[in-house]
Amino acid sequence: MALHQFFDREPRLVALDVGETLALLLLPAVVAGLGLALVGGTTGFLTGLFVGGLLGAVLARGRWTLRAVRTENGIERATYLPYSLDSEERTEFEYDEKYDRLLVVVLAAVGAGSFVAVASGVVPEEWSLWVVVVGTLSSTAALMTIGLLHE
């Protein structure tokens, strides 16, 4: 949402939207961080903050598509579309599919390289979990891109 659109609305409704979005962003991170801190100490807390932050980001993005509006029944939520549904107003661009193939090669190389680095013992033990996560995400993204190419 553009900043000038905030000033066109009632300040209480804007504060409600921002407050609910921040709560959805921060609460899962704090709850997951504290929950995993009980189990895993400092490392569990950081992992919980990361995982909870990802969940909170998804929830906040979903909440950001709604706007608080005042009706005769009180404050309700209405869907807000930041873009026009008219196809003439949307910008379309073309790109070469070779970039998709290049992306697959880079993602597969990162995924394979991270697994090889962990298996060979090059990565310190405290970083090995993160390297495996990066390898898993890279490999999955490469496979998803291949699936989209052959659609």
Salt bridges, closest charged atoms under 4 A:
GLU10 OE2 - ARG70 NH2 2.87
ASP17 OD2 - ARG9 NH2 2.78
ASP17 OD1 - ARG63 NH2 2.66
GLU20 OE1 - ARG63 NH2 2.65
GLU20 OE2 - ARG77 NH2 2.48
